[in-house]
Amino acid sequence: MERVLLVVKKHENIKAASIDRSFSTARSTLEDMVRPDGFVLDSHYPPVPLKGRSSVLYRRPVVADFDYSSLNKPEGDAEVYVIRAQSDNRTVIENFKNRKPDEVVGIFADPKIETADQSYCGDESVGDSRTVAQKLGIQEIHLTGKNVRIAIVDTGIHNEGNINSSKGWAPSGINVKPGHAPRQHGTMCAFDAQICAPDAELLDYALLLSPQPDPDFYVGDAIAAYADLVDLIHTQPGPLVVSNSWNMYDLSTDYPVGDPRNYSANINHPFNEIVASLIAAGADVLFAAGNCGEQCPDNRCAGHDGPGKSIHGVSSHPDTTTIAAVTTNDIRLGYSSQGPGGISQRKPDLAAYSQFKGSGVFGDVDGGTSAACPVAAGVVAAVREKISNSVVNPQALKAILQRSAIDVNGGGFDYDLGYGIINPKGILNTIRSN
């Protein structure tokens, strides 16, 4: 059975089901829509609204580094919804949208996603969390992320020590309160974000949490998490930094590049669109570059590693800030994924520190671009304590992060570390000089 995401137009039952987070409210409507074509609906996936999407599909070319600013998106938002389905008939999938033009807006891949944890060709740590704070000069900038929210989109947070989360989101059917997840990858990310932003409010978005042993997670699950984040920033405006230490590793679960259903290199995929909508609403969104670097790729990369083959999907979106990994000795970690990216070629954007002794969740090492991403998110949260998103929007702040980065490789942007290592003092100096 092939898993797909269907984007369907508004129906009152579908809208009600999305509000209630209850598939059963829309079951009959959805089954009447898709069952004659042989689709099996996922009854554990309530319809998810795609806010900010035009009623007419806004098609941007599926090519890297197209000048998207030259296009104008049509005005007005439509109420369209994502549902998840499966079919064992590829011809049905390919022809479905054309047979249902009044009901179906699009059909897309729903590839598998996984956390971006990995040790650097061994288990040795390089420095510790205090070393990271010293390298970043946190004490000198006198900012702690107060009144800033950091959403840790991961496996869930386990409250312990200074880690305390009481707000967040979990997938439908998960009855774990924020801050009460098992002590896993998400707890490490929360610890690492607090190195630079100890006073930020942690939001526990438990995207990759499941009561089942060895569960699989998919991009469709991330769409549901981001729909909640879009609601959050519209109903509760203010600084919001979103840290994502997960990626797609297995490209075999995606459609080929150039296919309109593709995710890895398609800016029109509904997840790539909803992330762009959140950034446009004022959130700073950071993604781990991934751990498919040429020197020691994660074994999940399955040959999709090295320059130009290891930064996919939303991690290569032109609007997100993509984070590579370096040691506290300023040396690139060999697993850190390398550009060009699948959508935007100029990836990664920046680097941050990883492979240090920190949370203790995985012994002596907080590693992978999984650790680097929340470290960078903590820096952004610290800066956001002083500079609101209404004064410097996420796109402008991203440009400042790039201009102020420490170019350890020399020569400006490169496909290993982007513009260089994130630099809190340089960020503030650049803002003051503008």
C-alpha positions as CSV (number, residue, x, y, z in Angstrom):
1,M,0.0,0.0,0.0
2,E,1.3,3.4,-1.0
3,R,0.8,6.3,1.6
4,V,-0.2,9.7,0.2
5,L,-1.6,13.0,1.4
6,L,-4.7,14.4,-0.2
7,V,-5.5,18.1,-0.1
8,V,-9.2,18.5,-0.3
9,K,-11.6,21.4,-0.5
10,K,-13.8,22.7,2.3
11,H,-16.9,20.8,3.5
12,E,-18.6,21.6,6.7
13,N,-18.1,18.1,8.1
14,I,-14.4,18.2,7.2
15,K,-14.0,21.6,8.9
16,A,-15.9,20.4,12.0
17,A,-13.6,17.3,12.1
18,S,-10.5,19.4,12.0
19,I,-11.7,21.6,14.9
20,D,-12.7,18.5,17.0
21,R,-9.6,16.6,15.9
22,S,-12.0,13.7,15.3
23,F,-11.9,11.8,12.0
24,S,-15.3,10.2,12.7
25,T,-17.1,13.6,12.2
26,A,-16.1,13.6,8.5
27,R,-15.8,9.9,7.9
28,S,-18.9,9.6,5.7
29,T,-18.1,12.7,3.6
30,L,-14.5,11.5,3.1
31,E,-15.3,8.0,2.3
32,D,-17.9,9.1,-0.3
33,M,-15.1,11.2,-1.8
34,V,-12.3,8.6,-2.1
35,R,-13.5,5.1,-1.5
36,P,-14.9,4.6,-5.0
37,D,-11.4,5.1,-6.3
38,G,-10.0,2.4,-4.0
39,F,-8.3,4.6,-1.3
40,V,-8.2,3.5,2.3
41,L,-8.4,6.4,4.7
42,D,-6.3,6.7,7.8
43,S,-8.9,7.1,10.5
44,H,-6.2,8.0,13.0
45,Y,-5.5,11.2,11.1
46,P,-8.2,13.9,11.5
47,P,-8.4,16.5,8.7
48,V,-5.7,19.2,9.1
49,P,-6.4,22.8,7.8
50,L,-3.8,24.3,5.5
51,K,-4.1,28.0,6.4
52,G,-2.7,30.5,4.0
53,R,-3.0,28.3,1.0
54,S,-4.7,29.7,-2.1
55,S,-7.8,28.0,-3.5
56,V,-6.0,27.8,-6.8
57,L,-2.8,25.8,-6.5
58,Y,0.1,28.3,-6.6
59,R,2.6,26.4,-8.6
60,R,6.2,27.3,-8.2
61,P,8.7,25.5,-10.4
62,V,10.2,22.3,-8.9
63,V,13.8,23.6,-9.5
64,A,16.5,24.7,-7.1
65,D,17.1,28.4,-6.6
66,F,14.2,29.7,-8.8
67,D,13.6,33.4,-8.0
68,Y,10.4,33.0,-6.1
69,S,10.2,36.7,-5.3
70,S,9.4,37.3,-9.0
71,L,6.0,35.6,-8.5
72,N,3.0,37.0,-6.7
73,K,0.8,34.7,-4.8
74,P,-2.9,35.2,-5.4
75,E,-4.8,37.1,-2.7
76,G,-7.2,35.3,-0.4
77,D,-7.0,32.2,1.7
78,A,-9.1,29.1,1.0
79,E,-10.2,26.5,3.5
80,V,-8.5,23.3,2.3
81,Y,-7.6,20.3,4.4
82,V,-5.0,17.5,4.4
83,I,-6.2,13.9,4.8
84,R,-4.1,10.8,4.7
85,A,-4.9,7.7,2.6
86,Q,-3.3,4.6,1.1
87,S,-3.8,2.8,-2.2
88,D,-2.2,-0.2,-3.8
89,N,-3.0,1.0,-7.3
90,R,-0.5,3.6,-8.6
91,T,-2.6,4.3,-11.6
92,V,-5.5,5.3,-9.3
93,I,-3.2,7.6,-7.4
94,E,-1.9,9.2,-10.6
95,N,-5.3,9.9,-12.0
96,F,-7.3,10.7,-8.8
97,K,-6.9,14.4,-8.8
98,N,-8.0,14.7,-12.5
99,R,-11.2,12.8,-11.7
100,K,-12.1,14.9,-8.7
101,P,-11.3,18.5,-9.7
102,D,-14.2,19.9,-7.7
103,E,-13.1,18.2,-4.5
104,V,-9.4,17.5,-4.7
105,V,-6.7,20.3,-4.8
106,G,-3.7,18.1,-4.8
107,I,-2.0,14.7,-4.0
108,F,1.4,14.5,-2.4
109,A,4.0,12.2,-1.0
110,D,4.0,11.4,2.8
111,P,7.6,10.3,3.3
112,K,9.0,9.0,6.5
113,I,10.8,11.3,9.0
114,E,13.3,10.5,11.8
115,T,15.4,12.3,14.4
116,A,18.8,13.7,13.4
117,D,20.9,12.1,16.1
118,Q,24.3,10.6,15.4
119,S,27.8,10.4,17.0
120,Y,30.9,11.6,15.2
121,C,32.5,8.4,13.9
122,G,32.9,7.4,17.6
123,D,31.6,8.4,21.0
124,E,34.0,11.1,22.2
125,S,32.7,14.5,23.4
126,V,34.5,17.7,22.7
127,G,33.9,20.1,25.5
128,D,30.7,20.5,27.4
129,S,27.7,22.8,27.6
130,R,29.7,25.4,29.5
131,T,32.2,25.4,26.7
132,V,29.4,26.0,24.3
133,A,28.1,29.0,26.3
134,Q,31.7,30.4,26.6
135,K,32.3,30.0,22.9
136,L,29.0,31.8,22.1
137,G,29.7,34.6,24.7
138,I,26.3,34.2,26.3
139,Q,27.3,35.9,29.6
140,E,28.5,38.9,27.7
141,I,25.3,39.6,25.8
142,H,23.2,39.5,29.0
143,L,20.2,38.0,27.3
144,T,18.4,34.8,28.4
145,G,15.4,34.4,26.1
146,K,12.9,35.9,28.7
147,N,9.4,36.2,27.3
148,V,10.3,34.2,24.2
149,R,8.8,30.8,23.3
150,I,10.8,27.9,22.0
151,A,8.8,25.1,20.4
152,I,10.8,21.9,20.6
153,V,9.3,19.8,17.8
154,D,10.6,16.4,18.6
155,T,10.0,13.2,20.7
156,G,8.5,15.1,23.6
157,I,10.1,16.7,26.7
158,H,10.7,15.1,30.1
159,N,10.7,17.8,32.8
160,E,13.8,17.6,35.0
161,G,16.2,20.0,36.6
162,N,15.8,23.4,34.9
163,I,13.8,21.8,32.0
164,N,10.1,22.6,32.5
165,S,7.4,22.6,29.9
166,S,3.7,22.7,30.6
167,K,2.3,23.7,27.2
168,G,2.4,22.1,23.8
169,W,0.9,19.7,21.4
170,A,0.8,15.9,20.7
171,P,-0.5,13.9,17.8
172,S,-4.1,12.6,17.9
173,G,-4.4,9.7,20.2
174,I,-1.4,10.5,22.3
175,N,-2.4,11.2,25.9
176,V,0.9,12.4,27.3
177,K,0.9,15.8,28.9
178,P,3.5,18.4,27.8
179,G,6.7,17.8,29.8
180,H,5.8,14.2,30.7
181,A,7.3,12.3,27.8
182,P,10.0,9.7,28.3
183,R,13.5,11.0,28.6
184,Q,14.6,10.8,25.0
185,H,15.8,12.9,22.1
186,G,13.4,15.8,22.7
187,T,14.7,16.2,26.3
188,M,18.2,16.6,24.9
189,C,17.1,19.2,22.5
190,A,15.3,21.1,25.2
191,F,18.5,21.1,27.4
192,D,20.6,22.3,24.4
193,A,18.2,25.2,23.6
194,Q,18.4,26.4,27.2
195,I,22.2,26.7,27.0
196,C,21.7,30.2,25.4
197,A,18.1,30.8,26.5
198,P,17.6,29.5,30.0
199,D,14.6,31.8,30.7
200,A,12.7,31.0,27.4
201,E,9.3,29.2,27.7
202,L,9.6,25.7,26.4
203,L,6.7,24.4,24.3
204,D,6.6,20.6,24.0
205,Y,5.5,19.7,20.4
206,A,5.8,15.9,20.7
207,L,5.7,15.2,16.9
208,L,7.8,12.0,17.2
209,L,6.2,10.6,20.3
210,S,4.2,7.3,20.1
211,P,3.1,4.7,22.6
212,Q,3.9,2.0,20.1
213,P,7.4,0.3,20.1
214,D,9.6,1.3,17.1
215,P,7.0,3.6,15.5
216,D,7.2,5.3,12.1
217,F,6.5,9.0,11.6
218,Y,5.7,10.9,8.4
219,V,5.6,14.4,7.0
220,G,1.8,14.3,7.3
221,D,2.3,14.2,11.1
222,A,4.5,17.3,10.9
223,I,1.7,19.1,8.9
224,A,-0.6,18.6,11.9
225,A,2.0,19.9,14.3
226,Y,2.6,23.0,12.2
227,A,-1.1,23.7,11.8
228,D,-1.2,24.0,15.6
229,L,1.8,26.3,15.6
230,V,0.1,28.5,12.9
231,D,-2.9,28.8,15.2
232,L,-0.7,29.6,18.2
233,I,1.1,32.5,16.6
234,H,-2.1,34.0,15.2
235,T,-4.0,33.7,18.5
236,Q,-1.1,34.5,20.8
237,P,1.3,36.8,18.8
238,G,4.8,37.3,20.0
239,P,8.3,35.8,19.7
240,L,8.2,32.1,18.7
241,V,11.3,30.1,17.8
242,V,10.7,26.6,16.4
243,S,13.5,24.0,16.7
244,N,13.4,20.9,14.5
245,S,16.0,18.2,14.9
246,W,14.6,15.7,12.5
247,N,14.8,14.9,8.7
248,M,13.8,12.6,5.9
249,Y,16.5,10.0,5.3
250,D,14.8,7.4,3.1
251,L,14.1,9.0,-0.3
252,S,12.5,5.7,-1.5
253,T,9.3,6.8,0.4
254,D,9.1,10.0,-1.7
255,Y,8.1,10.5,-5.4
256,P,11.0,11.4,-7.8
257,V,12.2,14.9,-8.1
258,G,10.2,16.7,-10.8
259,D,7.0,14.8,-10.0
260,P,4.4,17.3,-8.7
261,R,3.8,15.0,-5.7
262,N,7.4,15.1,-4.6
263,Y,8.4,16.4,-1.2
264,S,12.2,16.5,-1.2
265,A,12.7,19.2,-3.9
266,N,9.2,20.6,-4.2
267,I,8.3,23.9,-2.6
268,N,4.7,23.4,-3.4
269,H,4.3,20.4,-1.1
270,P,1.8,21.2,1.6
271,F,4.3,20.8,4.4
272,N,6.8,23.2,2.8
273,E,3.9,25.6,2.3
274,I,2.6,25.5,5.9
275,V,6.2,26.1,7.2
276,A,6.5,29.1,5.0
277,S,3.1,30.3,6.3
278,L,4.3,30.0,9.9
279,I,7.5,32.0,9.1
280,A,5.4,34.7,7.3
281,A,3.3,35.0,10.4
282,G,6.4,35.8,12.5
283,A,8.1,32.6,13.7
284,D,11.8,31.9,13.4
285,V,12.0,28.3,12.1
286,L,15.2,26.3,12.3
287,F,15.9,22.8,11.0
288,A,18.8,20.5,11.5
289,A,20.7,20.0,8.2
290,G,20.8,16.2,8.7
291,N,23.5,13.7,9.3
292,C,24.3,12.5,5.8
293,G,27.6,14.2,5.4
294,E,30.3,12.6,3.2
295,Q,32.8,11.6,5.8
296,C,30.7,9.5,8.2
297,P,27.0,9.5,7.2
298,D,24.3,8.0,9.3
299,N,23.6,4.4,8.2
300,R,20.0,5.5,7.5
301,C,21.2,7.7,4.6
302,A,21.4,4.6,2.4
303,G,23.6,6.2,-0.2
304,H,21.9,9.6,-0.2
305,D,24.8,11.3,1.4
306,G,27.5,13.9,0.7
307,P,27.5,17.2,-1.2
308,G,24.2,17.9,-3.0
309,K,22.5,14.7,-1.9
310,S,21.9,15.1,1.8
311,I,19.7,18.2,2.5
312,H,16.1,17.6,1.5
313,G,12.6,19.0,1.8
314,V,11.9,21.6,4.4
315,S,15.6,21.6,5.5
316,S,16.3,23.0,2.1
317,H,13.4,25.5,2.0
318,P,14.6,29.0,1.2
319,D,12.7,30.5,4.2
320,T,13.9,28.1,6.9
321,T,17.3,28.5,8.7
322,T,19.2,25.2,8.3
323,I,21.9,24.3,10.8
324,A,25.1,22.3,10.2
325,A,27.3,21.0,13.1
326,V,30.8,21.8,14.3
327,T,32.7,20.9,17.4
328,T,33.6,23.5,20.1
329,N,37.0,23.5,18.3
330,D,35.3,25.0,15.3
331,I,35.8,21.8,13.2
332,R,33.0,20.5,11.0
333,L,31.6,17.3,12.2
334,G,31.8,14.7,9.4
335,Y,28.2,13.6,9.6
336,S,26.8,17.1,9.0
337,S,24.8,17.2,5.8
338,Q,26.2,19.2,2.9
339,G,24.6,21.3,0.2
340,P,23.4,22.2,-2.4
341,G,19.9,21.6,-1.1
342,G,17.0,20.1,-2.9
343,I,14.9,23.2,-3.1
344,S,17.3,26.1,-2.4
345,Q,20.9,25.3,-3.4
346,R,22.4,27.7,-0.8
347,K,22.2,25.3,2.2
348,P,23.0,24.9,5.0
349,D,22.7,28.5,6.3
350,L,24.8,28.4,9.4
351,A,26.6,26.1,11.8
352,A,26.3,25.6,15.6
353,Y,28.1,23.5,18.2
354,S,27.5,19.8,18.7
355,Q,29.2,16.7,20.0
356,F,29.6,18.1,23.6
357,K,28.8,16.8,27.0
358,G,25.4,18.2,28.0
359,S,22.1,16.7,28.8
360,G,23.3,13.2,29.7
361,V,20.3,11.7,27.8
362,F,22.7,9.8,25.5
363,G,25.6,9.4,27.9
364,D,28.5,11.9,27.5
365,V,27.5,13.2,24.0
366,D,24.8,15.6,22.8
367,G,25.5,15.0,19.1
368,G,24.4,15.2,15.6
369,T,22.9,18.2,13.9
370,S,20.2,17.3,16.4
371,A,22.2,19.2,19.1
372,A,23.4,22.0,16.8
373,C,19.9,23.0,15.8
374,P,18.5,23.7,19.4
375,V,21.8,25.4,20.3
376,A,21.2,27.8,17.4
377,A,17.5,28.1,18.3
378,G,18.5,29.2,21.8
379,V,20.7,31.9,20.3
380,V,17.8,33.2,18.2
381,A,15.5,33.1,21.3
382,A,18.1,35.1,23.3
383,V,18.2,37.7,20.5
384,R,14.4,37.8,20.3
385,E,14.3,38.9,24.0
386,K,15.6,42.2,22.7
387,I,14.4,42.4,19.1
388,S,10.8,41.5,18.5
389,N,9.5,39.9,15.4
390,S,7.4,42.9,14.6
391,V,10.6,45.1,14.4
392,V,12.9,42.6,12.7
393,N,10.9,39.9,10.8
394,P,12.2,36.3,10.5
395,Q,13.5,36.9,6.9
396,A,15.4,40.0,8.0
397,L,16.8,38.2,11.1
398,K,17.9,35.3,9.0
399,A,19.9,37.7,6.8
400,I,21.5,39.2,9.9
401,L,22.4,35.7,11.2
402,Q,24.1,35.0,8.0
403,R,26.0,38.4,7.8
404,S,27.3,38.1,11.3
405,A,28.4,34.5,11.3
406,I,32.0,33.5,12.0
407,D,33.4,32.4,8.6
408,V,35.8,29.7,9.9
409,N,36.4,28.2,6.4
410,G,37.1,31.6,4.8
411,G,35.8,32.7,1.4
412,G,32.2,33.3,2.4
413,F,29.4,30.9,1.9
414,D,30.2,27.2,1.4
415,Y,28.1,24.0,1.2
416,D,29.7,22.6,4.4
417,L,28.9,25.3,7.0
418,G,26.9,27.9,5.1
419,Y,27.9,31.4,6.1
420,G,29.7,30.1,9.2
421,I,29.2,29.6,13.0
422,I,26.3,31.5,14.6
423,N,27.6,34.5,16.5
424,P,25.3,36.1,19.2
425,K,27.5,39.2,19.7
426,G,27.9,39.7,16.0
427,I,24.1,39.5,15.6
428,L,23.5,42.2,18.2
429,N,26.3,44.4,16.7
430,T,24.8,44.1,13.2
431,I,21.3,45.0,14.5
432,R,22.7,48.0,16.3
433,S,24.6,49.2,13.3
434,N,21.5,49.1,11.0
